[in-house]
Amino acid sequence: MADDSHHQPTFLTNHALTLIEIAANPAARTIDIAKVLGITERTVQGIVADLSAVGYITITKERHRNQYEIHERRLLRDRLAYGCTIGDLIRFLLP
């Protein structure tokens, strides 16, 4: 039987996973998030920019590191998640 492990479906996007990593560690460096998620640092940087652009997070510079603030009351933009907030998603996914 062939190894299908590379073709297993995933249900959370890299955007959701990045948001969860930021929630768990608001001072995380993009390189550290990338290593945890198994994606490139450049991809994480783009995702962080996307999350900031839609108002899900705010990025502030503290010394030589970014600090992230999540806006938990922001509504998710997905039709199926109507009425759910970023905070709802985080509370559901974080242990």
Secondary structure, 3 states (H helix, E strand, C coil): CCCCHHHCCCCCCHHHHHHHHHHHCCCCCHHHHHHHHCCCHHHHHHHHHHHHHCCCEEEEEECCEEEEEECCCCECCCHHHCCCEHHHHHHHHCC
